[in-house]
Amino acid sequence: MKTNSPVWLLKNLEREIRLTMERFNDRKYLILAGNGTEDKVVDVFKLKELDYISDLLVVQENFESVGSINSYNILTHKYFGAINNSDCILLDVWWPVNKTFMLGNNLFPNKLINQMGRALRIATFEYEPYSIIGPTPDEYKGSELSTAVAFAKMYNMTPFSIINPEDYWGEIFDNWTGNGLLGNLVIDKADIGLGALYTWEVDYHFLDLSKPLVRSGITCLVPAPKLAAGWLTPLRSYSKEMWIAVVVIFLVSSLSLLLIQRCYGKIYGNINIISYERVTMGATQDAWITSIQQADEAIISSMDSIVQKAVKYYYYRHKEEHTLVKLKWVHVEGAFGALCIGCIISIFVFILEIIINRLQIICIGH
């Protein structure tokens, strides 16, 4: 980036990276001085943000005479080491005349592979078996703290702990402050934090999270449920809401069938007014039927369809002979047979359920 205000721009870029939910851990900066630069380009080496940036290049112009550029110094910060990590060092020189580098060094060397004793600040507290803090880093124990120490040794870092025993894990506030372990991280007092931390979504807005090291779970021990009575089993087939729906549907269906039956009976039992060639007629049931039974078929066919059904209904009803028959076993043997079979099956299932429940109780006791 080429800018007249490199200090302001770098500070605000790092600030926006912290505020966003995206992660830009593998970032590299190349800063060029703009025309009429307000700040000296080398002032970026005074920023606190360089403690968390490993790949940085600053191009400084070298003038042979006024207005004539002789070469460009390629600068970077030390980053590694126990102290003075932001010190400016000359990485290389570029000559625009022949477009060559003086030293031919790697412009973005890997400063993380060997950090030469750089401090690794670990926010934690005494919490067995994850973090057991000893008097020296060599005596640090615990599954998570030992992992952090091994990581520091691999990259030649010096681990030491940042302990806040009163607030334990603590919390993070919206103004980017906090207390406890999490507070030390959000205010940059520590580099990493450990101590049975979980993947908390609320903290991800302020911090970066590593891969989980171990899985944690909780087993709840509760009394065994009591066996319900066998006669309650059919009632538990539906929920309370479903049973209410079934009862409502049954009542609505019954009322609908009753209403339909009554309306159907009125069609044949209460005909007082009929239509016959647009002439309104009225009479009692038997009197009217008797008067038109001997009528021609043509006259009957010209009547309304409802009237035709009424005539045919009364005609065949009076014509048939009805005899009463004494109720016999053959009339009800099917219904009673189905009832007996259902009772036998119910008794068998009930006995089988009792046997199964007793076997389960015996197995639990052993």
Sequence and secondary structure as in RCSB ss.txt:
>XXXX:A:sequence
MKTNSPVWLLKNLEREIRLTMERFNDRKYLILAGNGTEDKVVDVFKLKELDYISDLLVVQENFESVGSINSYNIL
THKYFGAINNSDCILLDVWWPVNKTFMLGNNLFPNKLINQMGRALRIATFEYEPYSIIGPTPDEYKGSELSTAVA
FAKMYNMTPFSIINPEDYWGEIFDNWTGNGLLGNLVIDKADIGLGALYTWEVDYHFLDLSKPLVRSGITCLVPAP
KLAAGWLTPLRSYSKEMWIAVVVIFLVSSLSLLLIQRCYGKIYGNINIISYERVTMGATQDAWITSIQQADEAII
SSMDSIVQKAVKYYYYRHKEEHTLVKLKWVHVEGAFGALCIGCIISIFVFILEIIINRLQIICIGH
>XXXX:A:secstr
 EES HHHHHHHHHHHHHHSSS   S  EEEEE TT SS GGGGGG GGGGG   EEEEEEEEEETTEEEEEEEE
EE   SSS TT EEEEEEEETTTTEESS   SS   SS  TTEEEEEEE  BTTTBB  SSGGG BSHHHHHHHH
HHHHTTEEEEEEE TTTTT EE TTS EEHHHHHHHTTS SEE SS    HHHHTTS     SS           
    GGGTGGGGS HHHHHHHHHHHHHHHHHHHHHHHHHHHHHH    EEETTEEE   HHHHHHHHTTS HHHH
HTS HHHHHHHHHHHHHHHS        HHHHHHHHHHHHHHHHHHHHHHHHHHHHHHHHHHHHH 
